[in-house]
């Protein structure tokens, strides 16, 4: 396991966890999936409100990472799980930790 300051744009391998102010994301580049676990890993005493998003705690198709750096909101490009022709952004609260776990 290796901590990182960012996930480089164009990353195409590995499994990563990205912890934000409100959630933890699991990015699997072999499967090209993104999973959001709302509230998991949230820093103690944080005042951020946790939003409910469609497909929380489910794998959704990951198309790429536009930006993901500690201290900034991450931007993930994803396809809708029920319609692969529909694409959208997942923009997070500020990232507090990034770790490559595989």
C-alpha positions, 0 to 999 in steps of 0.5 A: 500500500502506498500513499500518494498526493494525486492519481495521475491523469491517464492512470490505467492500472491499480486499485486506489482508495480516495478519501474525501471530506464526506466519503471514500471512493474505490477506483479499480482500473482493471475493472474500470469501476468507481464505488462511493461509500458515503460517510466512510473515512470521514474525518472526525468533527467534520462539518461537511454534509453528506449528500446521497447520490444515485448508485451509492455503494455500487460499482459504476463504470469509470471512464477516467480521472480528470483530476484527483489531488489531496486538498482539492475536489476530485473529478471522475468521468463515469457512465451511468450504470443503467445506460452506458451512453449517458456520461457524467461527472462525479465531483467530490468534496476536497480529497484528504487521502489517496492510497494505492492498495493494489 
